[in-house]
Amino acid sequence: MPPAEVPRWVGLFTPLVFVTGMPFVPLWGVWADKYSRKAVIVRSAAVEAVVLAAVALSGTPWQLAVSLALIGLSLGNTGVMLAMLRETVPPARLGAVFGTLGAAGSLGFAAGAPLAALIVDGLGRPLREVFVVSSVLMFGVTAMLVVVMREVRPAVVPRGATLTLAFAALRGTALDPTSRGLFILFGGALLASQMIGAYMPVLVERVNGSGPGLVSAIGLVVGGSALIGAMAAPVAGALADRFGFRRVLVGGLLAGAFALTVMSGAPTVAALASGATLFAVAGGAVRTTVMALLSRDVPVERRTTTLNLVYVPLYVAGIAGPALGAVLVGGGLARVYEGAAVMLGAFGVWAARWRRPAEGTRVGS
């Protein structure tokens, strides 16, 4: 298609995953507990494999749109995996294991881009083949899950109609003070991240200049911070096991606010990379502790369904964050980062002061 039309189509394609996937998110958790957690996880990998093959074969915009929309059918596996881990991991190692699971995804993101660059720039192959390779990898993952992963049934198997159980899960999550508070904290952290996400390359260009070395500078700031953040997530989980989940959660939110403040006024690429790395580490700590607290404090009969809803705030933040950033950027690029820093700082203070109404104790240990 004409290059001028590409940004508009990208904007139209981006929400398709959430539009098709969000209605099913509460259902996957119910189906997992009622029938098979393993089947729900295998389904997710198989759908991704098929979708990536469909993207590789797409020849028109509408074919690509349909292929991308199908990605939504692969959502709803994270909470199921977390619930399985919660019931097989010793409580004293919960933070470290959840941190390792979070690091796995970040490491994949960090390694995927260089691999794609090798295929396209290094080997001179068409972009379509990146999706072919990805599809083959996901078919391999699907086969591995079928052969290696064992079923872990819930301690309490839900009974009743699927829609009734799904609405009960949504209602229970919204009304329970602990899960509601943690969802709000997690949503605030994700909102701040989504506010700045689209502006990272622009900020790097402002600091580095548009001349030689710009691509390498973007890779250093974005890719390097993601890699180090992934490596630090298990460490954050281990610290939470030792010193308390609430302390690490509050520390992660406040450290993220400080990192954004550093990034907003960074004079050099090195300073910007340092701030981005701290922000990635802080984000991993927040994500790990929220997941661990939910898995520990939510009643066992609602554990899978609640954990499966944990990324609903991401869908909301994915829409609201860029819109809020677009409003703030009118006052200058630094205003976006400063606004996100204030937001994270406010949530950090709230997390430190928040008491769970049920017990009158603070979140975490």
C-alpha positions in Angstrom: 0.0 0.0 0.0 1.1 3.6 -0.3 3.6 4.5 2.5 1.4 7.5 3.6 -1.4 5.0 4.5 0.7 2.7 6.6 0.4 4.7 9.9 -3.4 4.9 9.7 -3.6 1.1 9.1 -1.2 0.4 12.0 -3.4 2.5 14.2 -6.5 0.6 13.1 -4.8 -2.8 13.5 -3.4 -2.3 17.0 -6.6 -2.5 19.0 -7.8 -5.6 17.2 -6.1 -8.0 19.6 -7.8 -6.5 22.6 -11.2 -6.1 20.8 -11.4 -9.8 20.0 -9.6 -11.1 23.0 -11.1 -9.2 26.0 -14.6 -10.9 25.9 -13.0 -14.3 26.3 -10.5 -13.5 29.1 -12.9 -14.3 32.0 -14.1 -17.5 30.2 -10.6 -19.0 29.8 -10.1 -19.0 33.5 -13.4 -20.7 34.2 -12.8 -23.3 31.4 -9.3 -24.0 32.7 -10.6 -24.9 36.2 -13.7 -26.7 35.0 -12.0 -28.9 32.4 -8.2 -28.6 31.9 -5.6 -25.9 32.6 -3.2 -27.7 30.3 -5.6 -27.6 27.4 -6.1 -23.8 27.8 -2.4 -23.2 27.8 -1.8 -25.5 24.8 -4.6 -23.7 23.0 -2.9 -20.4 23.4 0.4 -21.6 21.9 -1.4 -23.3 19.0 -3.4 -20.2 18.2 -0.2 -18.1 18.1 1.4 -20.6 15.8 -1.5 -20.5 13.4 -1.8 -16.7 13.5 1.9 -16.2 12.7 1.5 -18.5 9.7 -1.6 -16.6 8.6 0.3 -13.2 8.9 3.1 -14.7 6.8 0.6 -15.7 4.1 -1.4 -12.4 4.1 -1.3 -10.5 0.8 -3.9 -7.8 1.4 -4.7 -5.4 4.3 -8.0 -7.2 5.1 -6.2 -10.6 5.3 -3.6 -9.1 7.7 -6.4 -7.6 9.8 -8.2 -10.9 10.1 -5.0 -12.6 11.0 -4.1 -10.1 13.7 -7.6 -10.1 15.1 -7.3 -13.9 15.7 -4.4 -13.2 18.1 -7.0 -12.2 20.7 -8.0 -15.9 20.9 -4.6 -16.7 22.3 -5.1 -14.5 25.4 -6.0 -15.8 28.8 -3.1 -18.1 29.6 -1.0 -16.0 32.1 -3.4 -16.4 35.0 -3.7 -20.1 34.4 0.1 -20.5 34.4 0.4 -18.5 37.6 -2.3 -20.5 39.3 -0.5 -23.8 38.4 2.7 -22.4 39.7 1.1 -21.2 42.9 -0.1 -24.8 43.6 3.2 -26.5 42.9 5.8 -24.0 44.2 6.8 -23.8 47.9 5.5 -20.6 49.4 9.0 -19.4 50.4 10.1 -19.4 46.7 6.9 -17.8 45.2 8.4 -14.4 44.4 11.5 -15.9 42.8 9.6 -18.3 40.6 7.0 -15.6 39.6 9.9 -13.3 38.8 11.5 -16.0 36.6 8.3 -16.4 34.7 8.1 -12.7 34.1 11.7 -12.6 33.0 11.1 -15.3 30.4 8.7 -13.0 28.4 11.0 -10.0 28.6 14.0 -12.1 27.5 12.0 -13.3 24.5 11.2 -9.6 23.6 14.9 -8.7 24.0 16.1 -11.6 21.8 13.4 -11.5 19.2 14.3 -8.1 17.6 17.9 -9.0 17.0 16.9 -12.4 15.5 14.5 -10.6 13.2 17.2 -8.1 12.2 19.6 -11.0 11.4 17.0 -12.6 9.2 16.1 -9.4 7.3 19.3 -7.3 7.4 21.9 -10.0 7.9 20.6 -12.7 5.6 18.7 -10.4 3.2 15.5 -12.4 3.5 12.0 -10.8 3.2 10.2 -9.6 6.3 7.5 -12.3 5.7 10.1 -15.0 6.7 10.4 -13.6 10.2 6.8 -14.7 10.8 7.4 -18.0 9.2 10.3 -18.7 11.6 8.1 -17.4 14.5 5.3 -19.8 13.5 7.7 -22.8 13.4 9.0 -21.9 16.8 5.5 -21.7 18.2 4.5 -25.0 16.7 7.5 -26.4 18.5 6.4 -24.8 21.8 2.9 -26.3 21.3 4.4 -29.8 20.8 6.6 -29.4 23.9 3.7 -28.4 26.1 1.6 -31.4 24.9 4.4 -33.8 25.6 6.2 -32.3 28.7 3.7 -30.3 30.7 1.6 -32.2 33.2 -1.9 -31.3 34.3 -2.4 -29.6 37.6 -6.1 -29.6 38.7 -7.4 -26.9 41.1 -8.1 -27.7 44.7 -11.6 -26.5 44.2 -13.3 -27.4 40.8 -16.0 -24.8 40.0 -19.5 -26.0 39.2 -22.2 -24.3 37.3 -22.8 -22.5 34.0 -19.7 -20.9 32.4 -21.2 -17.5 32.0 -22.5 -17.5 35.5 -19.0 -18.4 36.9 -17.3 -15.8 34.6 -19.6 -13.0 35.9 -19.0 -14.2 39.4 -15.3 -13.9 38.9 -15.6 -10.4 37.6 -17.9 -9.4 40.5 -15.7 -11.1 43.1 -12.5 -9.3 41.8 -14.2 -5.9 41.7 -15.7 -6.3 45.2 -12.8 -7.9 47.0 -10.7 -5.0 48.6 -7.4 -6.8 48.1 -7.8 -7.8 44.5 -9.4 -4.5 43.6 -6.6 -2.5 45.2 -3.9 -4.6 43.6 -5.6 -4.2 40.2 -5.7 -0.4 40.6 -2.0 -0.3 41.6 -1.0 -2.5 38.6 -3.2 -0.5 36.3 -1.5 2.7 37.4 2.0 1.2 36.7 0.9 0.0 33.3 -0.7 3.4 32.5 2.6 5.2 33.2 4.4 2.7 31.0 2.0 3.1 28.2 2.2 6.9 28.4 5.9 6.9 27.6 6.2 3.8 25.4 5.6 5.5 22.1 7.9 8.4 22.8 11.0 6.4 23.8 12.6 6.5 20.2 11.7 10.2 20.0 13.4 11.0 23.3 16.5 9.1 22.2 16.6 11.1 19.0 16.3 14.3 21.0 19.3 13.4 23.2 21.5 11.7 20.5 20.6 13.7 17.5 19.3 12.4 14.2 22.7 11.6 12.7 24.9 8.5 12.8 24.5 6.1 15.7 20.8 6.8 16.2 19.6 3.3 15.6 22.3 1.9 17.9 21.4 4.4 20.6 17.7 3.4 20.4 18.8 -0.3 20.6 20.9 0.5 23.7 18.2 2.4 25.5 15.2 0.2 24.6 16.7 -3.3 24.1 19.4 -3.0 26.7 17.0 -1.9 29.4 14.5 -4.6 28.6 17.2 -7.3 28.8 18.6 -6.0 32.2 15.1 -5.6 33.5 14.3 -9.2 32.6 17.4 -10.5 34.3 16.5 -8.5 37.5 13.0 -9.7 37.8 13.9 -13.0 39.6 16.1 -11.1 41.9 13.2 -8.8 42.8 11.1 -11.8 43.5 13.7 -13.3 45.7 14.0 -10.0 47.6 10.2 -10.0 48.0 10.4 -13.5 49.5 12.9 -12.4 52.0 11.8 -8.8 52.9 8.1 -8.7 52.1 6.1 -8.2 49.0 4.7 -4.9 50.0 8.1 -3.4 50.6 9.3 -4.4 47.1 6.1 -3.3 45.5 6.3 0.2 47.1 10.0 0.4 46.3 9.3 -0.6 42.6 6.7 2.1 42.2 8.9 4.9 43.8 12.0 3.7 41.9 10.0 3.9 38.7 8.9 7.4 39.4 12.6 8.4 40.1 13.7 6.7 36.8 11.2 8.7 34.8 12.3 11.9 36.3 15.9 11.1 35.4 14.8 10.2 31.8 12.9 13.5 31.4 16.0 15.6 31.8 18.8 13.1 30.7 21.6 15.1 29.0 23.3 12.1 27.4 22.4 8.7 25.9 24.2 7.0 28.8 22.1 8.8 31.4 19.0 8.0 29.4 19.9 4.3 29.2 20.5 4.3 33.0 17.1 5.8 33.7 15.4 3.4 31.2 17.2 0.4 32.8 16.1 1.4 36.3 12.5 1.9 35.0 12.6 -1.6 33.5 13.9 -3.1 36.7 11.3 -1.3 38.8 8.5 -2.4 36.4 9.6 -6.1 36.8 9.5 -5.7 40.6 6.0 -4.3 40.5 4.7 -7.0 38.1 6.2 -9.8 40.1 5.0 -8.6 43.5 1.4 -7.9 42.2 1.2 -11.4 40.7 2.6 -13.0 43.9 0.3 -11.1 46.2 -2.8 -12.0 44.2 -1.9 -15.6 44.1 -1.3 -15.6 47.8 -4.2 -13.6 49.1 -7.1 -14.4 46.7 -9.3 -17.3 47.9 -8.4 -20.5 46.3 -11.7 -20.9 44.6 -11.2 -17.6 42.7 -7.4 -17.9 42.2 -7.3 -18.9 38.6 -10.1 -16.6 37.4 -8.7 -13.6 39.3 -5.2 -14.1 38.0 -6.5 -14.6 34.5 -8.1 -11.1 34.7 -4.8 -9.4 35.9 -3.9 -8.1 32.4 -7.3 -6.4 31.9 -5.7 -3.2 33.2 -3.2 -3.5 30.4 -6.0 -3.4 27.8 -7.4 -0.2 29.5 -3.9 1.3 29.8 -3.1 0.5 26.2 -5.9 2.8 25.2 -5.8 5.5 27.9 -2.0 5.8 28.2 -1.2 6.9 24.6 -4.2 9.2 24.6 -3.0 10.9 27.9 0.6 11.1 26.5 -0.7 12.8 23.4 -2.4 15.5 25.6 0.7 16.1 27.8 3.2 16.2 24.9 1.7 19.5 23.8 3.6 21.0 26.6 6.9 19.4 25.5 8.2 15.8 25.5 9.5 16.1 29.1 6.0 16.7 30.3 5.0 13.1 29.3 7.7 11.6 31.5 7.1 14.1 34.3 3.4 13.3 34.3 4.1 9.5 34.4 6.6 10.0 37.2 4.0 11.9 39.3 1.5 9.2 38.7 3.9 6.4 39.8 5.0 8.4 42.8 1.4 8.9 43.9 0.6 5.2 43.6 3.8 4.4 45.5 2.7 6.5 48.4 -0.8 5.0 48.3 0.6 1.5 48.3 2.7 2.3 51.4 -0.4 3.7 53.3 -3.1 1.3 52.0 -4.6 -1.1 54.5 -6.7 -4.1 53.5 -10.1 -3.5 55.1 -10.7 -7.2 55.8 -7.7 -7.6 58.2 -6.7 -4.1 58.9 -3.2 -4.9 57.9 -1.1 -3.6 55.1 -0.7 -5.2 51.7 1.9 -7.8 51.7 4.0 -9.2 54.5 
